[in-house]
Amino acid sequence: MAVGVADVLAIDGGTPVRSRPWPQWPVFDEAEEQAILNVLRSGKWWSVEGTKVREFEEAFARFQDAQFAVCVTNGTAALEVALRAAHIGCGDEVIVPPYTFIATATAVLAVGATPVFVDVEEESLNIDPAKIEEAITPRTRAIIPVHIAGCPADMDGVLEVARKHNLLVIEDAAQAHAAEWKGTKVGAIGDMGCFSFQASKNLNAGEGGAVITNDPHWADQVWSVHNVGRVRGGRWYEHHVLGSNFRMTEFQAAILLCQLQRLPDQTERRTRNAQKLTELLSQIPGIRPPRPDSRVTRHAYHLYIFRYNREAFGGRPREEFLRALNAEGVPCSAGYVPLYKERVFVNRPVSNDLCQRSMLKDYSKVYCPVCERACAEEAVWLYQNMLLGDEEDMADIATAVAKVQRAFTK
């Protein structure tokens, strides 16, 4: 049977499914412009004198179901500040998943502690609570569950293990603004929650971050670390702990106050489109869309991650699928590699320093099979701005995936 023109893949010279642009990111208008001008003209550009950072901290804490928020320079700093606030350091171990951005683990290294990797769940790609306990040692101080792609981790399971072993839970919610676990927004479930406002994030100021908590003790400790070790109510040149200047600027907070107003509607749109896309992709052989746990009452969809099965695509490896799908006008990528395979862990230097020696771990012996399979063979990422489109956009994605599937199996 002759191959129709519409069936020829764009990568082979055919016409791509889609040529029109995807929704732009970031979304902004005169509101952000005026907010920046107001800060500029006020002459109060830093949070010590201004009001915008404090306004945003209060608004963001309320939005995320927390009592307190402290804004910092970025999401990476948020993790480091939270760890320093908990006095985690030399000789301590912190349990982290391997399927995440590198900052989840390098923040642990930055405070002198040792990351211990625990594999992820098959469906969610979040840390698997059933595997945490076997990784706990007398040196374990904390667990950092990550809400990957905006999908909440199993916080019931994580907290059960943490309480049993008296461990802190620091949520890495960098990708999960507005996400909910059993009706409570993430970041406010553990002891502390860390967020990013980097340019790609669903709540965006170019850079920026925050630590939220419901515990006034942790709020004060975080505030002290982020403000060069000062204490609330203390003198300007009075420093109680080893901190640094992690303060956010008034310009970033002004933008975030505007962006926060947009977030609920954008979250609803991403949710509707993700549900439609899941419905469409479920009909294509070899594609497994995300299926959140029933206890996830809101997936933030910073990423839409589906799984690719090469057996239904003529045995063609995922890399060929990604190239073909990109050529059809659907931006996509493979995403992460297992963190323990990054050079910073593989090439750990030998040191004579006692603290550094206590941290040394042979990460070449770490093997997390679920993570490895997702990274090497299965995971396909679509980006959050694509979900700000309409049903026709979702249909284009599904049409392109189905076109590749047909071509690969002829």
N, C-alpha and C positions, 0 to 999 in steps of 0.2 A: 504494500500500500504506500502510495506517495506521501511524503511528509508535507503538510500544509505550511504555507509561509508563516502563519502565526505560531507554528510549533518550533520554528528555528530559533534557538537561543541567541540572545543578543551577543553573547561572548563568541558565537560562531558566525556572526554577521547578520543575525536577524534583527527585527525591530523590538526594542525593549518594551516591556509592559507599561512602564511609566517613564515619562520625561518631564512632567511638571514638578515643581519644587515641593518639598515637605514644609509643614508649618515652621516658621522661623523660631529661633530661641536665642536670646531671651525675648520675652514679651514685655513691652514697656510703652509708655506714652508720655503725655505732658505731666502726668502726676509725678513720675520719677524725676523728670527734668526740673520741675518746680521744687521738689524736695531737696535735690542737690543744690540748687541755687539758694534756697533758704539757709542751708547750712553754710554755704560759701559766704553769703552776705552777713551772717551772724558773727563771723570771725571766731566762732567756737568750734574748732574742728576736731578736738579730742574729747573723749568721754569724761575726763575729769571736770571740765567746765561746761560741757554741753548737756543736753537732755535726751537726745535721740537714742543713744545706746540704752539708757535706763528705760525709756518708753518701749523699745523693742524687747528688752529682756522681760518686762512685765507681760507684754502681749504674747510673746512666744511661749513663755511658761504657761499662761492660761490656755493657749491653743493646744499645747501638748499635754495637758492634764497634770502639770507640775506646779509646785509652789514657788520654785526659784529657778532662775536662769542666769548664767554668767556668760557674756559674749567674749569670744577670743578671736585670734587672728585667722585661724582656719581649723578645719576638722582634725588635721593631724595634731595640731597644738591642743585641741580639746581632749584628745586621748591622753597625751602626755601630761597635761595639767591635772586630769582626773587621777592618773596613776600617782603623780607627785603628791596630790592632796591626800591620798591614802597611804603615803609614806612607803610605797612599794619601791624597792630598789635592789641593791646588791645582795645576791644570794636567794632572792625570791623567784618564784615561777608563776607565770600567768598563762592560763589555758586559752588558746585562740583557735579559730578555724583556719584551714589553709586556703579556702576559696573566698578571697576578699582582696581589697586593695592593700598594698604593702604596709601602709601606715598602721594598720591594726597590730601588726607584729613589730615593726620598727619602733613604734612608740614605747613598747616594752623594753627593747634594747636601749633606747635613749635614756631610760631611767636606771639602767644598770641591771635590770632583771632579765629573765630567760623566757622566751616564748616556747610553749609546749603545744604542738599541733594535734588537734583532735578532728577526725574526719567528719564529713557533713552528711546530712540525710539525703537519701536518693531523690526524693521528690522536691524538697524545698531548696536544697543546696546550702541550707543553714546548718550550724553546728548540731551534731547528733547527741542529745542529752544521754542516750543509752551508752555512749562511749566515753563520756567525760570521767566517770568515777575511776576507771582503770588508769587514767593519766594523772590522778592526784597523788602527790607525794607530801611528805612533811613540810616541804618548802613552798607548796602551792598557796598563793594568797588571793587570787581572783580568777574569775572567768569573764571573758569578753565575748558574748554572743554578738554576731553581726546579722543585721536584718538585710540580707542581700537582695538587691533589686527593688527594695521597698517591701519585701515580704517578711512579716514578723517571724522571728525564730520561735521555737517551742519554749516560751518563757515559763510555762508550768514545769516542764522537765528540768530546765536549767536551774530555776529557783529551788526546786526540791533537792537537787544535788548540792547546791550552794549552801542551803540552810543546814543540811546534814553535816557538812564539813566546815561550817563557819567561814565561808568564802564570800568575798565581795563580788557583786555582779555589776559590771560596767558595760552598758549597752552601747555598741557601735551602731548608731542610727543615722550614719552619714547619708544614706540613700533613702531614708524612710520617713521623711516629713509627712505627717498626717496619717501614717499607718497605725492600725489598731490591732491589739490582741485582746480578744474577749471584751471589746468595748472600751478598753483603755489604750490611749496612745502610747506608742513605744517611746522609750527613753525615760518614762515616768514609772516604769515597772520595777526595774532593778534599783540599785543604790544610787547610781548616776547614769546619765545618758548623754552621749556625745553626738553632735550634729556638725555637718559641713554645709556651707553656703557657697561653695566653689561654683564656677561658671556653668557646669553641666547639671548641677543639682536642681531639683524641683522647686526649691526656694533658693534664690540666687542673688548674690551681690558681687559676683566676680571672684571674691575670696571671702573668708570669714568662717566662724564656727561658734558653737555654744555648748556649754555643759548645763544640763538641767538635773534637778533633784527635788525630792519632797522632804529631804532631811536638812534642817537648818545647819547642823554641824558640817555636813559636806558642802553646803552652799558657802559657808564662811571659809572653809579650807580652800575651796576652789578659788574664791575671790582673792584670798591672800596670795596663792601661788601665781595667779594671773596678773597681780598688781605688785610685783617685785617684793613679795613677802610682807607687805603692809597688812595691818589688821583694821577692820572697820572701826571707826572712831578713834584710831590712833593718830599719832603725829605723822607728818609727811615723811620725815627722816626717822622712821621707826620701823624696823624690819625684823619679823619674828621667825620666818622660815626662808629656806632657799627657794626663791621664785625667780620670775623674769618678767619682762614687759610683754605680755600676751594680749594687750588691750585692743579692742576693735575701735575703728575710727567712727566719727559721727556721720561721715558720708555713707559708709556701708550700712549703718543702722537706718538711715533715712531711706535708702533704697529698699531695704528689707521690710520696713513698715508698709511700703507700697506693695511690694511683692506678696507679702502675707495676705493682703486683701484679695489678691487674685487666686491664691492657692486653693481655697475650697472648691471654686468652680472648675479650676483646672484638674483637680483631683477627681471630681465627678466625671469630667469628660474622659480622662484617662481610663477610669474604671469602666465606663460604658463601652469605649472602643476596645479595651482589652477583652471584655466579655464577648464582644462581637467577633474579634479576631480569633479567640479561642474556639468559638463555635465553627468558624470557617476552617481553621487549620485542623480541627479534629477530624475532618472528612478526608484528609490527605494521608495516604499510606506513608508510614515511616516518620511522621511528625507527632511529637508528644508535647502539647501545649502545657503551660503551668496549671497545676491543680492545687490551689492553696488549701491548707488544713482548714477544717470547718470552724476552728477557733479563731482564724484570721478574719476579723470583721471589717478590715480595710487593708487592702494591698495598695501601696503607694505607686507602684509601677514606675519606679525610676528607670528600670529596664524591663523589657518583656523578654524573658528567656524561654525559648522552647528547645526541645531535644531532637536531634537528628539521628536516625537509624539508617546507616549506609546500606543495610541489606535490602531495604525497600527502595533504594536509589541505585540499583544495579551494582552495588558494591563500591560505588565511588566514594572516596574519602570526603570528609566534611570540608576540607580546604577547597576542593573543586566545587562543592555546593556553594560555599561562600562567594567564590569568584563569580559563579554564574548568577547568583541572586543579586549581588552588587551590580552586575552588568545590566540586569533587568530594571534598575532604578530603585532598588530597595536596599538602603544602607544597612549593613550588618557586619558583625565581627564574631571572632571566637571567644573573646574575653580573656579571662585570667589564665595564668599558669599556676601550678601549686606553689605557694609561697616558699616552701622549704627547698624548692629547686632554684630560687633566685640566687644570684651570685653572692649577695650579701650574707646569705646563710651557708651556701656551699663552701665559700672561701673564707670562713671565719678565721681571722688571724690568731696566732698563738701569742699570748701576752704573759709577761712576768708579773703583771699586776694581780694581786690576790683576788680582787673582785672580778676582773676579766676572766681569770682562770675558772672561777666558780660558775661563770656563765657558759663556758665552752660546752657545746653539745654537737655530737656528730649527726648533722641533719641528713647526711647521705643515707642513713639507716631508716629514715622516716618514710613510711609508705601509707598513703590514705587512698584506698582503691576507688571510692566513689568520686572523690575530688579528681583523681588522675583521669578517670574515664570521661568525666564531664569536660575537663580541660582539653584533653587530647582528641576526643572523638565526637562528643555529643552536643555541647552547649552552643546555642546560636543566640546572639544578642541583637535586639532591636532597641531603639533609643526612645526616651520619654517624649521628645518633641513630636515624634511620629504619631503618638497616641493623642495628640492635640488636634488631629484632623477630624475627618468625618467617616461615615460608613463606607463611602466610596474609596477612601484611602485604605481602609482595612481590607476591602475587597481586592485592591491592587496588590497588597502584600500576599494574600492567599492565592490570587491568580498567578503571580510570579512563582511562588513556591510550587504550585501544582504544575506549572509549565516546565520547571526544572525537573520535577519528579517524572513527568511523562518522557521528557527527552533522555533522561538518564536510564530509563528502563526499556527503551525501544530496541 
